[in-house]
Amino acid sequence: MSVSRERDVTRAFVDLASSLVNGYDVVDLLSNLTADCALLLDVASAGLLLADGRGVLHVMAASSERTRQLELFQVQRSDGPCRDCYLDGAPVSAPDLREEIDRWPLFTPAALEAGFVSVHAVPMRLRDTVLGALGLFGTSAGPLDPDDLSLGQALADVASVALVQDKATTDQRSVNEQLQTALTSRIVLEQAKGVLAQQGLLPMEDAFAALRRYARDHNLRLTAVAEAVVARRLSAGLVLERSGGTSNR
Protein backbone atom coordinates (compact mmCIF):
# COMPACT_ATOMS: atom_id res chain seq x y z
CA MET A 1 0.00 0.00 0.00
CA SER A 2 1.40 3.40 -0.98
CA VAL A 3 2.02 6.03 1.68
CA SER A 4 -0.67 8.32 0.26
CA ARG A 5 -3.27 5.54 0.10
CA GLU A 6 -2.40 4.42 3.62
CA ARG A 7 -2.88 7.99 4.78
CA ASP A 8 -6.27 8.18 3.04
CA VAL A 9 -7.39 4.87 4.57
CA THR A 10 -6.36 6.04 8.02
CA ARG A 11 -8.18 9.33 7.52
CA ALA A 12 -11.37 7.54 6.45
CA PHE A 13 -11.43 5.38 9.58
CA VAL A 14 -10.52 8.30 11.82
CA ASP A 15 -13.44 10.27 10.40
CA LEU A 16 -15.82 7.38 11.01
CA ALA A 17 -14.50 6.79 14.52
CA SER A 18 -14.75 10.48 15.36
CA SER A 19 -18.45 10.38 14.55
CA LEU A 20 -18.94 7.92 17.38
CA VAL A 21 -17.74 10.39 20.00
CA ASN A 22 -18.35 13.82 18.53
CA GLY A 23 -21.82 13.50 17.04
CA TYR A 24 -22.40 13.65 13.30
CA ASP A 25 -24.75 14.36 10.46
CA VAL A 26 -25.85 10.98 9.17
CA VAL A 27 -26.30 12.13 5.57
CA ASP A 28 -22.82 13.65 5.53
CA LEU A 29 -21.37 10.54 7.17
CA LEU A 30 -22.78 8.17 4.56
CA SER A 31 -22.02 10.52 1.68
CA ASN A 32 -18.42 10.58 2.88
CA LEU A 33 -18.45 6.78 3.03
CA THR A 34 -19.40 6.45 -0.64
CA ALA A 35 -16.86 9.11 -1.64
CA ASP A 36 -14.14 7.31 0.34
CA CYS A 37 -14.97 4.00 -1.34
CA ALA A 38 -14.68 5.59 -4.78
CA LEU A 39 -11.34 7.12 -3.75
CA LEU A 40 -9.77 4.20 -1.92
CA LEU A 41 -11.03 1.15 -3.78
CA ASP A 42 -10.49 0.04 -7.36
CA VAL A 43 -13.99 1.18 -8.37
CA ALA A 44 -15.37 4.19 -10.19
CA SER A 45 -18.30 4.94 -7.90
CA ALA A 46 -20.24 3.78 -4.86
CA GLY A 47 -23.83 3.93 -3.67
CA LEU A 48 -25.62 2.99 -0.47
CA LEU A 49 -29.10 1.61 0.05
CA LEU A 50 -30.71 1.68 3.49
CA ALA A 51 -33.83 -0.22 4.55
CA ASP A 52 -36.68 1.23 6.56
CA GLY A 53 -38.57 -0.61 9.30
CA ARG A 54 -40.65 -2.51 6.74
CA GLY A 55 -37.60 -3.73 4.86
CA VAL A 56 -38.14 -1.33 1.95
CA LEU A 57 -34.87 -0.08 0.47
CA HIS A 58 -34.13 3.60 -0.14
CA VAL A 59 -31.18 5.36 -1.74
CA MET A 60 -29.25 6.96 1.10
CA ALA A 61 -26.00 8.15 -0.48
CA ALA A 62 -23.98 7.96 -3.68
CA SER A 63 -20.64 9.29 -4.87
CA SER A 64 -22.12 10.42 -8.19
CA GLU A 65 -25.51 11.30 -9.62
CA ARG A 66 -25.44 8.48 -12.19
CA THR A 67 -24.81 6.01 -9.36
CA ARG A 68 -27.70 7.47 -7.38
CA GLN A 69 -29.97 7.05 -10.38
CA LEU A 70 -28.85 3.44 -10.87
CA GLU A 71 -29.39 2.61 -7.21
CA LEU A 72 -32.83 4.19 -7.45
CA PHE A 73 -33.52 2.02 -10.48
CA GLN A 74 -32.68 -1.09 -8.44
CA VAL A 75 -35.12 -0.05 -5.74
CA GLN A 76 -37.92 0.79 -8.16
CA ARG A 77 -37.50 -2.37 -10.25
CA SER A 78 -36.68 -4.73 -7.33
CA ASP A 79 -33.81 -6.10 -9.39
CA GLY A 80 -30.07 -5.82 -8.88
CA PRO A 81 -27.01 -6.88 -6.87
CA CYS A 82 -27.44 -4.42 -4.00
CA ARG A 83 -31.00 -5.61 -3.44
CA ASP A 84 -29.82 -9.24 -3.46
CA CYS A 85 -27.01 -8.36 -1.06
CA TYR A 86 -29.49 -6.85 1.39
CA LEU A 87 -31.95 -9.74 1.15
CA ASP A 88 -29.27 -12.43 1.54
CA GLY A 89 -27.11 -10.51 3.99
CA ALA A 90 -24.02 -11.60 2.06
CA PRO A 91 -21.62 -10.01 -0.45
CA VAL A 92 -22.55 -10.17 -4.12
CA SER A 93 -19.98 -10.09 -6.92
CA ALA A 94 -20.48 -9.53 -10.64
CA PRO A 95 -17.05 -9.06 -12.28
CA ASP A 96 -18.61 -8.74 -15.74
CA LEU A 97 -22.18 -7.51 -15.98
CA ARG A 98 -22.34 -8.50 -19.64
CA GLU A 99 -22.63 -12.08 -18.39
CA GLU A 100 -25.39 -11.30 -15.85
CA ILE A 101 -28.36 -10.45 -18.07
CA ASP A 102 -30.25 -13.57 -16.97
CA ARG A 103 -29.51 -12.86 -13.32
CA TRP A 104 -30.68 -9.24 -13.38
CA PRO A 105 -32.61 -8.71 -16.62
CA LEU A 106 -33.68 -5.16 -15.74
CA PHE A 107 -30.68 -3.87 -13.83
CA THR A 108 -27.94 -5.13 -16.15
CA PRO A 109 -28.87 -3.16 -19.28
CA ALA A 110 -29.37 -0.01 -17.19
CA ALA A 111 -25.97 -0.41 -15.54
CA LEU A 112 -24.22 -1.00 -18.84
CA GLU A 113 -25.91 2.02 -20.37
CA ALA A 114 -24.70 4.08 -17.41
CA GLY A 115 -21.14 2.99 -18.17
CA PHE A 116 -20.67 0.38 -15.44
CA VAL A 117 -19.30 -3.04 -16.38
CA SER A 118 -18.77 -4.61 -12.96
CA VAL A 119 -20.42 -4.34 -9.56
CA HIS A 120 -19.75 -5.68 -6.10
CA ALA A 121 -21.99 -5.23 -3.07
CA VAL A 122 -21.36 -5.70 0.65
CA PRO A 123 -24.00 -5.66 3.40
CA MET A 124 -24.45 -2.87 5.93
CA ARG A 125 -25.02 -4.82 9.11
CA LEU A 126 -25.24 -4.56 12.87
CA ARG A 127 -24.79 -7.94 14.51
CA ASP A 128 -27.60 -10.08 13.01
CA THR A 129 -29.48 -7.13 11.53
CA VAL A 130 -28.87 -6.17 7.90
CA LEU A 131 -29.40 -2.42 7.54
CA GLY A 132 -28.78 -2.08 3.81
CA ALA A 133 -26.11 -2.58 1.18
CA LEU A 134 -23.09 -0.74 -0.18
CA GLY A 135 -22.65 -1.04 -3.95
CA LEU A 136 -19.24 -0.67 -5.60
CA PHE A 137 -19.41 0.04 -9.32
CA GLY A 138 -16.58 -0.36 -11.83
CA THR A 139 -16.19 0.86 -15.39
CA SER A 140 -14.06 -2.12 -16.40
CA ALA A 141 -14.59 -5.86 -16.05
CA GLY A 142 -12.78 -7.92 -13.45
CA PRO A 143 -12.98 -9.11 -9.86
CA LEU A 144 -12.39 -6.71 -7.01
CA ASP A 145 -9.12 -7.26 -5.20
CA PRO A 146 -9.79 -9.20 -1.95
CA ASP A 147 -8.06 -6.49 0.08
CA ASP A 148 -10.27 -3.84 -1.51
CA LEU A 149 -13.36 -5.92 -0.82
CA SER A 150 -12.32 -6.37 2.82
CA LEU A 151 -11.66 -2.66 3.16
CA GLY A 152 -15.06 -1.84 1.68
CA GLN A 153 -16.75 -4.20 4.12
CA ALA A 154 -14.79 -2.75 7.05
CA LEU A 155 -15.83 0.79 6.13
CA ALA A 156 -19.44 -0.36 5.82
CA ASP A 157 -19.27 -2.10 9.22
CA VAL A 158 -17.89 0.94 11.03
CA ALA A 159 -20.46 3.19 9.34
CA SER A 160 -23.23 0.81 10.41
CA VAL A 161 -22.15 1.11 14.04
CA ALA A 162 -22.01 4.89 13.72
CA LEU A 163 -25.41 4.96 12.03
CA VAL A 164 -27.22 3.41 14.98
CA GLN A 165 -24.73 4.15 17.74
CA ASP A 166 -27.36 5.53 20.11
CA LYS A 167 -29.47 2.38 19.75
CA ALA A 168 -26.81 -0.29 19.42
CA THR A 169 -27.72 -2.01 22.67
CA THR A 170 -31.47 -1.63 22.47
CA ASP A 171 -34.27 -3.39 20.63
CA GLN A 172 -35.08 -3.65 16.93
CA ARG A 173 -37.83 -1.06 17.21
CA SER A 174 -35.34 1.53 18.40
CA VAL A 175 -32.92 0.65 15.61
CA ASN A 176 -35.75 1.07 13.08
CA GLU A 177 -36.55 4.50 14.52
CA GLN A 178 -32.92 5.55 14.13
CA LEU A 179 -32.84 4.35 10.53
CA GLN A 180 -36.09 6.16 9.76
CA THR A 181 -34.59 9.38 11.06
CA ALA A 182 -31.68 8.89 8.68
CA LEU A 183 -34.01 8.28 5.74
CA THR A 184 -36.07 11.36 6.58
CA SER A 185 -32.89 13.43 6.61
CA ARG A 186 -32.06 12.18 3.14
CA ILE A 187 -35.48 13.23 1.83
CA VAL A 188 -34.93 16.77 3.11
CA LEU A 189 -31.50 16.83 1.47
CA GLU A 190 -32.94 15.83 -1.90
CA GLN A 191 -35.54 18.60 -1.60
CA ALA A 192 -32.85 21.16 -0.84
CA LYS A 193 -30.73 19.96 -3.76
CA GLY A 194 -33.74 20.45 -6.00
CA VAL A 195 -34.24 24.02 -4.78
CA LEU A 196 -30.59 24.92 -5.42
CA ALA A 197 -30.51 23.14 -8.76
CA GLN A 198 -33.57 25.04 -9.93
CA GLN A 199 -32.51 28.46 -8.71
CA GLY A 200 -28.88 28.12 -9.71
CA LEU A 201 -29.49 26.21 -12.95
CA LEU A 202 -27.10 23.57 -11.64
CA PRO A 203 -26.73 19.81 -12.03
CA MET A 204 -27.80 17.96 -8.88
CA GLU A 205 -24.20 17.03 -8.06
CA ASP A 206 -23.18 20.70 -8.05
CA ALA A 207 -26.19 21.57 -5.89
CA PHE A 208 -25.11 18.94 -3.37
CA ALA A 209 -21.54 20.27 -3.41
CA ALA A 210 -22.85 23.78 -2.69
CA LEU A 211 -24.83 22.55 0.31
CA ARG A 212 -21.85 20.67 1.74
CA ARG A 213 -19.51 23.59 1.21
CA TYR A 214 -21.86 26.00 2.96
CA ALA A 215 -22.35 23.59 5.86
CA ARG A 216 -18.63 23.06 6.33
CA ASP A 217 -17.72 26.73 5.94
CA HIS A 218 -20.21 27.62 8.67
CA ASN A 219 -19.58 24.55 10.87
CA LEU A 220 -23.19 23.43 10.49
CA ARG A 221 -24.73 20.03 9.99
CA LEU A 222 -25.59 19.28 6.39
CA THR A 223 -29.13 18.27 7.31
CA ALA A 224 -29.65 21.52 9.24
CA VAL A 225 -28.62 23.56 6.21
CA ALA A 226 -30.90 21.50 3.95
CA GLU A 227 -33.84 21.95 6.31
CA ALA A 228 -33.24 25.71 6.44
CA VAL A 229 -33.17 25.94 2.63
CA VAL A 230 -36.38 23.93 2.25
CA ALA A 231 -38.16 25.98 4.94
CA ARG A 232 -36.84 29.20 3.32
CA ARG A 233 -35.10 30.23 6.53
CA LEU A 234 -31.89 30.25 4.50
CA SER A 235 -31.79 31.83 1.06
CA ALA A 236 -30.83 29.45 -1.74
CA GLY A 237 -29.14 32.40 -3.41
CA LEU A 238 -26.96 32.96 -0.35
CA VAL A 239 -25.88 29.31 -0.30
CA LEU A 240 -25.00 29.49 -3.98
CA GLU A 241 -23.12 32.78 -3.62
CA ARG A 242 -21.10 31.55 -0.66
CA SER A 243 -20.23 28.35 -2.54
CA GLY A 244 -19.13 30.15 -5.68
CA GLY A 245 -22.28 29.14 -7.59
CA THR A 246 -24.77 31.41 -9.28
CA SER A 247 -28.45 32.07 -8.88
CA ASN A 248 -30.95 33.12 -11.50
CA ARG A 249 -32.89 35.05 -8.89
Secondary structure, 3 states (H helix, E strand, C coil): CCHHHHHHHHHHHHHHHHHHHHCCCHHHHHHHHHHHHHHHCCCCEEEEEEECCCCCEEEEEECCHHHHHHHHHHHHHCCCHHHHHHHHCCCEEECCHHHCCCCCCCHHHHHHHCCCCEEEEEEEEECCEEEEEEEEEECCCCCCCHHHHHHHHHHHHHHHHHHCHHHCCCCHHHHHHHHHHHHHHHHHHHHHHHHHHHHHCCCHHHHHHHHHHHHHHCCCCHHHHHHHHHCCCCCHHHHHHHHCCCCCC
